[in-house]
């Protein structure tokens, strides 16, 4: 039986021979104590409304499961993108996060990971497109991509340089095996923009980031729990190893056939079916089994919830998902894991 890490590496390898389905995030150990994460998201506290380093209001009501940007016409950071330099002060992440002392807790945590069996995973939330709508809201972001493309290119370039420095700090200091990088480019049913608009204004800035990771032996797991079917080949070109969060509204079997294992698809389990208070164990197991049966034989697939970190909103759900994947592995591959 292969270790979780060995099994994943076989899945990623052209012509590889994994001995079972990878079970959600089993091969990965998230390290969430690095100074970059604390610098960018450390102000979030349940029950409070705060501002992040860019000046965006972040609301986390007591009854909600996570913090979200709260952008209104009155509080948006960038009311006029043609004058974005007047409003945006790019946070100095290099100055704030370069002290080696700040990295000691994360390095200590990473040092406890048995890297023969597991992989250290770093986390980068709020991607390039997401940062744009944090600064001006969805409506202005989408409108400005079409109406003010030159100003948007300038702003995106500034955001991208911040993101590159973030990734470089992680690679150079933490030396993770994989980086989980977030950026949603669509809803469950469609892209937020035409593919050509994305290719012109968003895609080019990811090459520098992801190439630096790959040049230093770090895998890229890109989280996007949305419909991205038209961009699958582009994601391969960007060097993305794993598209994490692939929702079943994408034609997953068609993408699997098209890609032939050149990028692993991770997700496929519909959270709307399984992760709510009324979901029965039978319902949860049936949806997990469906995903394994429909997508497992196509290869290049990891069954998982589509969220951008391990776990479910309702804590009793995730253990059932993990157990049902293990049962499938036992039934089909003779290995319970």
N, C-alpha and C positions, 0 to 999 in steps of 0.2 A: 504493500500500500504506500502510495506517494504521500509525502508530507503536504500540508496545505500550500506551502510555497512551491514545492516541486510540481504539484498538480496545476497550479496557476501558470507557471512558466511553460509547462507542456501545452497548455491551452493557447498561450500567446505565440508559441513557436510554429512557424509554417511546417505543416506535416507532423506536428506534435501529437503525443498520445496520452492525454489525461486519462486517469483510470476511473473518473467519476465526474459528475457536475461539481464545480466549485460552489460551495454553500454560502451564498451572500458574501459578507465581508470576512469570512473565516480566515483567509490568508493574511489579512491586514490588521495591524495594531495602530490605531490613530494616536498620534502624539499631539495634544492640543494645549501644550504649555509653553510654546515658543513665544518670544517677545513680539514677533510680528502680529500674531493672532491677538495677543493682549492689546497691542497698540491700536489695531484696527477695530476690534469688537469688544474690548474689555469693559466698555462702559455700559453694556446692555444688562439691565437688571429688571427682573419681572416685577410688574406693578408700577414701573416708572417710565416716564418719557424723558429722553436725553437727546443730546446731539452728538453725532460721530465726528471724526477728525476732519471731515470735509464740510461740516456744518449742517448736514441733513438731520432732520428730526426723526428719531427712532422711538416708536411707541411699542410698549409691551404691556398691554392690559393684563390684569391679574388673572382673568379667566381664559386667556389665550395661551397657546402652546409655544409660541415663538415671537420674537421681536420682528417688526416690519417697519420699513420707511413710511413716514406719514408726511406726504408732500402735498401742500395746498398752494393755491395762487398767492397766498399771503406769505408763506414761509419758504417757498422754493429758493434754493441757493442761486440758481441761474435763471433769472426772469427773461434775459435776452442773450441768446447764445452768441450773437455777433459781438458781444462785449464780455465774453466769458472770462477773459483775463482779469477784468475788474472785480469779478465775484468769487473766483475760485482760487484758493490757496492750496496748492498740492501739498499734502502732508509730507514731512521730511522723514520718511521711514528709515532711510539709511542712517541719518543722524541719531534717530531714536533707538535703533535696534542693532547697532554694530558692536556694542560693548560685550566682550566675551562673557562677562559675569552674568549677563541677562540670559544667556543660552544654557547655563548650567542645569536648571531644572529639566529642560527638554532633553538635553543630552543624557542626563541621568536616567530619565524615563526611557529614552531610546536604548540606552545601554542594557536595560533589563530584558530587552526583546531577544529571544533566541532566533537569530537571523538564518539559521539553518532550516527553521520550520515556518517562520512568519516574516512579514515585511513591514518595515516602519513606514507609516503613511503620514505625510504632512497635509495640512488643510489650508486652502486659500478660498475664502468666500468672496462674494460680490465682484463678479467679473466686469469686463470692459463695458458691455452693453448695460448690465445692471447698474453700474456706477453712474452711467448717463441718466437713467431714469430716477436714480436716487437724488440726483442734482436738480432735475427739472420736471420730473413726472413722466408717465408713459406718453401722454398726448403730445407734449412738447418734444419729447425725444423722437417719436416716430414722425412727427411733422417736420422737425428740423433736419432729419436725415434726407428728406426730399427737398425742402425749401432752402436750407442753408448748409449744403453739404461741405463747403470749404471750412466754415466755422466749426462744424461738427468734426471734420478731420483733425483740426487743430486741437480741439478738446480731447478727442479720442487718443490722439498721439500723446498728450500730457498724461492722461489716465494710464495709457499703456506703459509709459516709462515708469510710472509708479508701480504698476503690476510687475514689470520686469525686475525692478529692484527688490520687490517683495520676494519673487521666486528665487532670485539670485542669493538673497540672504538665507533662504531656507536651504538651498542646495549647498552653499559654501559652508554654512555653520552646522546645520542639523545632519546633512548628508542622508536624506531619507532614501528609501527604495522606490517610493512612489509619491506623487503629489496629486491630491484630489483638488482640482481647480473648478470653480463654479462659474457658469454663465449660461443663463437660459435665453435662447434665441427664438422661442415660439411658445404658443399655448398648447393645449392638448390636441387641438385640431388643425392648427396651421402655424406657419412661420409668422413672426411679427412684421416681417418685411419681405420684399421680393428677394429671391436668392442672389440676383445680381447686385442689389444694394448691399446685402451682407458681404458679398465677395469683395466689393470695392471699399467699404468703409469699416468693416470689422475684421475680416479674415486676415489681411496682411499683417496686422499687429500681433497676431498669435504666433507667427512663424518665429520671431526672435525669441519670445519667451520659451516656447516648447522646444525649440532647437537647443537652447542652452541646457535645459533639463536633460534632453536625450544625449547631448554631447558629454554630459557628466554621468551617464549611466542611470538616470532617474526615469522611471516610467511615468507616463501622463495618463491619469484617469480624469476625464472631463465630465463633470456633472451637468446634465441638462434634462430635466424631467418634463419633456415636451415633445412635440412633433418636429422632427428634424430630418425626416426621410430624404428630402431633396438635397441635403447637405452632407450625406454620408460619405461620399467620395472626397469631398473637401476636408472633412474631418480626418480621413486617412492621410491626405496630403499634409495636414498640419502635424502629423506625427502622433496623433492621439492613439494610445494603446487600448484604452477601454472607454467606451461611451457608457458612463454610469447614469442610470435614470431613464433608460429607454422605456417609454410608456407603450402599452399594447395598442394604442391608437395608431402607432406606426405599423407598417406591414413588416413585422420582424422576420418572418420566413423569407420574404422577398429580399430584404436587406442582407440577410445571412447568405443567400445564394449569390447575390451580387458581389459581396465583399470576399467571400471565400476565406474567412478567417483573418483578413488583413487588419481588422479592428474587432475587438471583442465587444459584444453587446451585453450590458448588465442591467437587469431590471425585469420587465415583462409581467410582474405581478401587480394587478390593479389595486392600488391602495383604496380607491373608492368602494371596492367590494369588501376588502378584508379589515381595514383599519378604522372601524367605527364601533361605538358601544354595543350596537345590536347584532354585530356579526357573530354567528355561531361558529363553534369549532368545525362543524361539518362544512360550512360555507368557506371558511378560511382554507381548510385543507383541500377542498375541491378546486379553488382558484389557483393554489400553489401547484397542485398536481396538473391542472390544465396547462400552466405555463411550462412546466418541466416536459410534459408530453409533446406540446406543440413546438417548442423551440429547442429543446435539448438535442434531438436528433440532427438538427441543422448545423451544429457545431458553432464554435465561437460565441458561446452564450453562458452567462452566469445568472441563474434565477435569483431574484432579489426584490425587495421593496424598492421603489424608485426614489426614495429620499436620499439626500446628499450626505448622510452619515449613517452609521449603523443604528438600528433600533426603530421602533414604531411609536406612534403618538400614544396609543393605548398599550401599556406595558405587557399585557397578557397575549398580545397578537404575535410579536416577533418570535418568541420561543416556539409557537406552533408552526410558523413558517419554516424556521430552521429545522424543526423535527420532521416536517413533511418532506422537505428536500432530502433529509437523511434517509427517510423511508423510501423515497423514490430511488435514491442511489443504491440502497440495499436490494430493492426489487429488480432493478435494471442492470446494475453493475456488480452486485454482490458485495458491496462495501457500504457499511452504514457510517456515513460521515457528512 
